[in-house]
C-alpha cells in the first residue's frame, strides 16, 4: 500500500477539532512513518494555510463547515484528471470519515473506500434543527448504509460496531481499531497523591458543544458544594457552547467554583489532569472517549453515562470507573467517590494499568491491516490487533453485558 487519502471535515488544528480528528491524524502519521504517502483533505478555517505538511502527512484544505464535502469531491475528481489541489494524489485506498454524513467519496473515486464511523449521531442531530436533523439522520441511517453496502467499515469500539449492525451493515464488513494515547509530556509527573489538588477537584476534558452535556457536571458541583467544602470544577476545552455554559454557571451561582481553561497545550492539559480527583464525561454520545484514557494516565477514574454507548468500552464499570444511568445517579456516584479516597484511588490505579493496552502505534498498525485488505478487495471484521481480528459474524454484540436492560 503506497498511498492513502484521508477525508475528514476538520483537522486537529481547527478550533473545533476533537478526538475523532485526533484519531485520524494519528493513524495518518503512523502510516506515513511506515512509508506510505498520506494526504489529509479537510476544511479550511480562518488563518489556516491551504496546504501544509505535518507529521509526514500533506494536509490540503478547502471549503467550510458544509462546503468541505463538495469541494473534497471536486478535488478527488480533479486529481483523476491531473488538476486541482489533489493533483498527483493516486491513492490505493481512501478513508471517508462519516461524522454524521460521509463525503460520498465512492461516487467519484477509483480507489476502494473504507468508511470510518466513530459513532452514530441519532441523539445529536436535533441540534441541527428539525429539517436538517431529519435529512441528516436519513442520510446516516438509510442512504449511507445502502450506498456503502459493499464497502469496508472501520470503527473505534464494539458498541459503535453494534450500532452499525443495527443500521443493517453486515458484521463481516465492520472492523474495530481502538484508539491509542500519547504518553504525558516528560515535564509533567504522573498523577499521584502528591500531585492532587488539596481541595476536591473534578475535571471535564471535552469540546464544549451541546451533546457533551457539560451542564450535568455543573449540576454536580452545584448540588455537592455544600456537603463537600472547597469543591472545584476544571473545564478543559473550548467550543461554541461556552457562552451558554457560562450563563448556566452564573444561574447556578457557582462562579467561584468553576474555571473554564479553554483550549490548552498538552503540558497544561496533563498538569490539570494530574491534580484532579475525578473526571466526568456526561456526554450524550461517544464513540470511544479518548479523554477517559488521558485521565486514566494520571490515575483519575471517569464517571460517564451508560447510554453514551462508546463509554461502555473505554470504562469498565466498577473496575476503572463508573457508568451511571442519569443525572441524579451521576451526582450521587460523584459524591461517593469524592468521599471515599480508597475506592477512588483503586479505580484510578486500575484505569492507569489498563492504559497500557492502548497505543497509537498499535492503532495505526490495526488500521493499516484493514486498509491493505481493502486495497486487495478483501474485508476484515472484529477487533483488529495489528494483523488479526476476531470475526463478528454470528455475534449479537448487544448481548454483551448492558445495564440498560436491568
Buried (B, 14 or more C-beta within 10 A) or exposed (E): BEBBBBBBBBBBBBBBBBBBBBBBBBBBBBBBEBEBBBBBBBBBBEEBEEEEEBBBBBBBBBBEEEEBBEBBBBBBBBBBEEEBBBEEBBBBBBBBBBBBBBBBBBEBBEBBBBBBBBBBBBBBBBEBEEEBBEBBBEBBBEBBBEBBEEBBBBBBBBBBBBBBBEBEBBBBBBBBBBBBBBEBEEEBEBBEEEBBBEEBBBBBBBBBBBBBBBBBBBBBBBBBBEEBEEBBBBBBBBBEBBEBBBEBBEEBEBEEBBBBBEBBEEEBBBBBBBBBBBBBBBBBBBBBBBBBBBBBBBBBBBBBBBBBBBBBBBBBBEEBBBBBEEBEBBBBBBBEBBEEEEBBBBBBBBBBEBBEEBBBEBBBBBBBBBBBBBBEEEBBBBBBBBEEBEEBEEBEBBEEEBEEEE
